[in-house]
Amino acid sequence: MMLLPERASDPLPPEAAEWRNAFGALRPTSPPCRYVSAGTWTNIHESCVDFIERFGAEAVRLGWTAPQLFGVQCG
């Protein structure tokens, strides 16, 4: 029988892990809003992913929601 290495548990709470997964599903080179250039969207996407990894757990602890942190009104 082959034993698989144990997977490290996700350090992010479920809410922040959901944010990370949602951003992971978005293409960094394809803006979701026609008013945002591809280059700007790439920077936004990268910054949001970085924020989630670095501060996601703290944001959840402080009660922030995805719309409050990442909500954008396009058009």
Steps between C-alpha positions, in 0.01 A plus 500: 500500500635840401461780753447850370668791674268687729369818349566809704178655616406827335611788723213713372153490652231367264379849402846615393567168325178561304627847400829345385315235299277763338800706393670183383209441264544847344757538226756766590529601133128532432330789684148423625396860429533681168607820674818342642800454272673162485815640662306664781299183559820292517628729775166495684479121480855457629442747785177330606657154504793638701262671743303179553814297568654758733197651675200279417480336842518838674236648268262215585572539871415871474170422326575623149301345216594432138281784365652744747853402405473420131169645380520699177220671318558469127316761301 
